[in-house]
């Protein structure tokens, strides 16, 4: 091979690596680069062990149903996936309906703004983001409403990432992030003017427990909106394919168990809420939310090659490849759930805490 060929080959490889890492690496708003992938609060040498620990929960399903086991289970999951989510998806860890002529980023923002519009808050109000992740929705909602948003997440690494992003966005005066369990929130009763959760309460072992906590911290007369992950009326528990899809979603997203859409309003009323509105935001005329997953298959393989290379040379922690592979398989189950109509990630319920408590 002559020197010109060697030079051209080397230049091509160098250019390809630069394209992978520097051009394709950053997530939305330059949130995370491929070379910075980590295991969150887990040390690099323990990522593989924690991935194995995560999967061990599914070999002992009864433990997933035990409330005291779930916080550790969910915390482990988000340590493993937060960087990959942020790198490959962006800072908002949720879905939204596709909007003709709009980018995924714009559709996501509008979906988030709708949540805060539904709870009818005013500039300066104090509202709660239940399960805030790295704060993508929080920042969009604070910028849109000028309300003071307090987010809570169980994952310490996500708290650090959210605070960093809040400061970069110039929104740290409006956005506060607290590390805590949303089943036992460190807030006094009647202290928020509104609350929302976007695809977050699905991690609760019992929905009643998290709804009761939200009810407790809301001021009387305030509104709460949630976008819930549920099985729909098309789901059949005796259909083996349906069961496979739902279990695949549960395993790949740290869910103690998906609930049926019929349970949501009933649970809200049980803890004292008045149900104002309930609707599946994924139903027509909404455009399919899962198209983003299907369109991302080429990006997945591109990213998987990069993650494999980075793990092989020691830049990314051992175990990152397994986590990335798990998320790709989960994306397939989510797509199948959306296409068949048996699953939705955006069953919206709008509730109000009564002005006066109901007499017993």
C-alpha positions in Angstrom: 0.0 0.0 0.0 1.6 3.3 -1.1 1.9 6.3 1.2 -0.9 8.2 -0.5 -3.3 5.4 0.2 -2.2 5.1 3.8 -2.6 8.8 4.2 -6.1 8.8 2.7 -7.1 5.8 4.8 -5.8 7.4 8.0 -7.6 10.7 7.1 -10.8 8.8 6.5 -10.6 7.0 9.8 -9.8 10.2 11.7 -12.6 12.1 10.0 -15.0 9.2 10.8 -14.0 9.2 14.5 -14.4 13.0 14.7 -17.8 12.7 13.1 -18.9 10.0 15.5 -17.7 11.7 18.6 -17.8 15.5 18.0 -20.7 15.8 15.6 -23.0 13.0 16.5 -21.9 12.6 20.1 -23.5 15.6 21.8 -27.2 15.3 22.7 -29.7 18.2 22.4 -28.2 21.4 23.7 -24.8 19.8 23.9 -25.9 17.8 27.0 -23.6 14.8 26.9 -20.8 13.5 24.6 -20.1 9.9 23.8 -16.7 10.1 25.4 -18.3 11.2 28.7 -20.6 8.2 29.1 -20.5 6.9 32.6 -22.5 4.9 35.1 -23.9 7.9 36.9 -23.1 7.7 40.6 -21.7 4.2 40.1 -17.9 3.9 39.8 -16.8 2.8 36.3 -15.5 -0.6 37.5 -18.8 -1.4 39.1 -21.1 -0.6 36.1 -21.2 -4.2 34.9 -21.9 -5.5 38.4 -24.8 -3.1 38.8 -26.2 -4.0 35.4 -26.2 -7.6 36.5 -27.8 -6.6 39.8 -30.5 -4.7 37.9 -31.4 -7.8 36.0 -31.4 -9.9 39.1 -34.5 -8.2 40.2 -36.4 -9.8 37.4 -35.1 -13.3 38.4 -36.8 -12.6 41.8 -40.1 -10.8 40.7 -41.6 -10.9 44.2 -38.9 -8.4 45.3 -39.9 -5.9 42.6 -43.4 -5.9 44.2 -41.8 -5.1 47.6 -42.0 -1.3 48.2 -38.7 -1.0 50.0 -36.9 -2.7 47.2 -38.1 -0.5 44.4 -36.3 2.8 45.2 -32.9 1.0 45.0 -34.1 -0.8 41.8 -35.1 2.5 40.1 -32.0 4.3 41.3 -29.7 1.6 39.9 -31.6 1.8 36.6 -31.1 5.6 36.3 -27.5 5.4 37.2 -27.0 3.0 34.3 -29.1 4.8 31.7 -29.0 8.5 32.4 -25.9 9.3 30.3 -27.1 7.2 27.4 -30.5 8.7 27.5 -29.1 12.2 27.5 -26.6 11.5 24.8 -28.9 9.7 22.4 -32.3 11.2 23.3 -31.9 14.5 24.9 -32.7 16.1 28.3 -36.4 15.2 28.4 -36.8 11.5 29.2 -40.2 11.0 27.8 -42.3 10.7 24.6 -44.6 13.1 22.8 -46.9 12.9 19.8 -45.3 13.6 16.5 -46.4 17.0 15.1 -46.3 17.7 11.3 -43.7 20.2 10.4 -42.2 20.2 13.9 -38.9 18.7 15.1 -38.8 16.2 17.9 -37.4 18.8 20.1 -40.3 21.3 19.4 -42.9 18.5 19.8 -41.4 17.6 23.1 -41.4 21.2 24.4 -45.0 21.7 23.4 -46.0 18.5 25.1 -44.3 19.8 28.3 -45.9 23.3 28.0 -49.3 21.7 27.7 -48.8 20.0 31.1 -48.3 23.3 32.9 -51.0 25.1 30.9 -53.4 22.4 32.2 -52.7 23.1 35.8 -53.3 26.8 35.3 -50.5 28.3 37.3 -49.3 31.9 37.4 -45.9 33.5 37.2 -44.3 33.2 40.7 -46.4 30.2 41.7 -44.5 27.3 43.3 -45.1 24.0 41.5 -43.8 20.5 41.8 -42.2 18.2 39.2 -42.6 14.7 40.4 -39.8 12.6 39.0 -37.9 15.4 37.2 -34.9 13.4 35.7 -32.2 15.7 34.5 -34.8 18.5 34.2 -35.6 18.9 30.6 -39.4 19.4 31.2 -38.6 21.6 34.3 -36.7 24.1 32.2 -39.2 24.2 29.4 -42.0 24.7 31.9 -40.2 27.3 34.0 -39.3 29.3 30.8 -42.9 29.0 29.5 -44.8 29.8 32.7 -42.3 31.7 34.8 -43.4 29.6 37.8 -40.9 28.4 40.4 -40.4 24.7 39.7 -39.2 22.3 42.4 -38.2 18.9 40.9 -37.6 15.7 42.9 -35.7 12.7 41.7 -34.4 9.7 43.6 -31.1 9.6 41.6 -28.3 11.8 43.0 -26.5 11.9 39.7 -29.6 13.3 37.9 -29.7 16.0 40.6 -26.2 17.1 39.7 -26.9 17.0 35.9 -30.2 18.9 36.4 -28.5 21.6 38.4 -25.8 22.0 35.9 -28.3 22.3 33.0 -30.4 24.8 35.0 -27.4 27.0 35.5 -26.3 26.8 31.8 -29.8 27.7 30.7 -29.9 30.7 33.1 -33.0 29.2 34.8 -31.5 28.2 38.2 -33.4 31.1 39.9 -36.7 29.4 38.8 -35.6 25.8 39.1 -34.8 23.9 42.2 -33.8 20.2 42.3 -34.2 17.9 45.4 -32.9 14.4 45.8 -35.6 12.2 47.3 -38.1 9.5 47.1 -41.5 10.7 45.7 -43.2 8.2 48.0 -41.8 10.1 51.0 -41.3 13.7 49.9 -39.5 16.2 52.1 -42.1 18.9 51.7 -44.7 20.2 54.2 -48.4 19.8 53.6 -50.2 22.3 51.4 -47.0 23.8 50.1 -47.4 23.8 46.3 -49.7 25.7 43.9 -49.7 22.9 41.4 -47.9 19.7 40.4 -47.2 17.6 37.3 -45.5 14.3 36.5 -44.5 13.3 33.0 -44.1 9.5 32.6 -42.6 9.2 36.1 -45.1 7.7 38.5 -45.0 4.4 36.6 -42.0 3.6 38.7 -44.0 3.6 41.9 -44.8 0.1 43.2 -48.3 1.3 44.2 -49.8 4.3 42.4 -51.9 5.1 45.4 -48.9 5.9 47.5 -47.4 8.5 45.2 -50.8 10.1 44.4 -51.4 10.4 48.2 -48.0 12.2 48.6 -48.8 14.6 45.8 -52.2 15.2 47.3 -50.6 15.9 50.7 -48.2 18.6 49.5 -50.7 20.4 47.2 -52.6 23.4 48.4 -56.4 23.0 48.5 -57.9 23.9 45.1 -54.7 23.2 43.2 -54.4 21.0 40.1 -52.2 18.1 39.4 -51.6 16.5 35.9 -49.9 13.3 35.1 -48.9 11.5 31.8 -49.1 7.9 32.8 -47.7 4.7 31.2 -50.6 2.2 31.0 -52.0 -0.7 29.1 -55.0 0.2 27.0 -58.4 -1.4 26.3 -56.8 -3.4 23.5 -54.4 -5.3 25.8 -55.4 -8.9 26.4 -53.8 -10.7 29.3 -54.4 -14.1 27.7 -52.5 -13.1 24.5 -48.9 -14.4 24.7 -47.6 -11.7 22.3 -49.3 -8.9 24.3 -47.8 -10.2 27.5 -44.3 -10.5 26.0 -44.4 -6.9 24.8 -45.6 -5.5 28.1 -43.1 -7.5 30.1 -40.3 -6.4 27.8 -41.3 -2.7 28.5 -41.3 -3.4 32.2 -37.9 -5.1 32.2 -36.3 -2.4 30.1 -37.7 0.6 31.9 -37.5 -0.4 35.6 -41.2 -0.8 36.1 -42.6 -2.7 39.0 -45.6 -3.5 36.8 -47.6 -1.6 34.2 -51.1 -0.6 35.3 -54.3 -0.7 33.2 -55.8 2.7 32.1 -58.9 1.9 34.1 -57.0 2.0 37.4 -55.7 5.6 37.1 -58.8 7.7 37.8 -60.0 5.2 40.4 -56.7 5.6 42.3 -56.8 9.4 42.1 -60.3 9.5 43.6 -59.3 7.0 46.3 -56.7 9.4 47.7 -59.1 12.3 47.6 -58.6 14.0 44.2 -61.5 15.2 42.0 -60.9 14.0 38.4 -61.3 17.0 36.1 -60.3 15.4 32.8 -58.9 12.1 31.5 -57.7 11.4 28.0 -55.1 9.3 26.1 -53.0 11.9 24.4 -51.6 9.3 22.0 -55.0 8.6 20.3 -55.8 10.2 16.9 -55.7 12.9 15.8 -52.3 12.8 17.5 -49.5 11.4 15.3 -47.7 8.3 16.5 -45.3 8.9 19.3 -43.2 5.8 18.5 -42.1 6.9 15.0 -39.1 8.6 16.7 -38.0 5.1 17.9 -38.4 3.6 14.5 -36.5 6.4 12.8 -33.7 6.0 15.3 -32.7 2.4 14.4 -29.9 3.5 12.1 -28.7 5.9 14.9 -28.8 3.1 17.3 -26.4 0.9 15.3 -24.2 3.9 14.7 -24.1 4.6 18.4 -23.8 1.0 19.4 -20.6 0.7 17.3 -19.2 3.8 19.0 -20.1 2.5 22.5 -18.5 -0.8 21.8 -15.3 0.8 20.6 -15.2 3.2 23.6 -15.8 0.4 26.0 -13.1 -1.8 24.3 -10.5 0.9 24.7 -11.5 1.8 28.3 -13.1 5.2 27.6 -16.6 4.0 28.5 -17.2 1.7 31.5 -17.4 -2.0 31.0 -21.1 -2.8 31.0 -22.1 0.2 28.9 -22.5 -2.0 25.8 -25.0 -4.3 27.7 -27.0 -1.3 28.9 -27.1 0.2 25.4 -28.2 -3.1 24.0 -31.0 -3.4 26.6 -32.3 0.0 25.7 -32.4 -0.9 22.0 -34.4 -4.1 22.7 -36.7 -2.0 24.9 -37.3 0.4 22.1 -38.5 -2.4 20.0 -41.0 -3.5 22.6 -42.2 0.1 23.0 -42.7 0.3 19.2 -44.6 -2.9 19.2 -46.7 -1.7 22.0 -47.5 1.6 20.2 -48.2 0.0 16.8 -50.6 -2.6 18.3 -52.3 0.0 20.5 -51.9 -2.1 23.7 -49.7 0.5 25.4 -49.6 4.2 25.8 -47.0 6.4 27.6 -49.3 9.4 27.7 -52.6 8.6 29.4 -53.3 12.1 30.8 -55.3 12.6 34.0 -56.0 16.1 35.4 -57.0 16.2 39.1 -57.9 18.9 41.6 -57.4 18.8 45.4 -60.7 19.9 46.8 -61.0 23.2 48.6 -62.3 21.5 51.7 -61.7 17.9 52.7 -64.5 15.4 52.1 -66.3 14.3 55.3 -65.7 10.7 56.2 
